[in-house]
Amino acid sequence: MKTRITEMLGIKYPILLSGMSWISVPKMVAAVSEAGGLGILATGPLGKEQTREAIREIRSLTKKPFGANASLLFPGATDN
């Protein structure tokens, strides 16, 4: 399927995984990306090092595009 969003993001299908806390974890993000959508990591509940580790894990699971949200409403968000 070819749409502006698939072309812009380099994905096969116009399907985006929302960055849902405690659900959009590395394995889920990688699975959606591998299936042709765009997985988005939920970073809200994660600290700096946890976010970096999660991104490394996703990169080890897929070479496809993925994203990471940056929620500014969580406590400690300014520390990330």
Secondary structure as GFF3:
##gff-version 3
##sequence-region A 1 80
A	DSSP	alpha_helix	4	9	.	.	.	ID=ss1
A	DSSP	alpha_helix	26	34	.	.	.	ID=ss2
A	DSSP	beta_strand	39	41	.	.	.	ID=ss3
A	DSSP	alpha_helix	48	61	.	.	.	ID=ss4
A	DSSP	beta_strand	66	68	.	.	.	ID=ss5
A	DSSP	three_ten_helix	77	79	.	.	.	ID=ss6
###
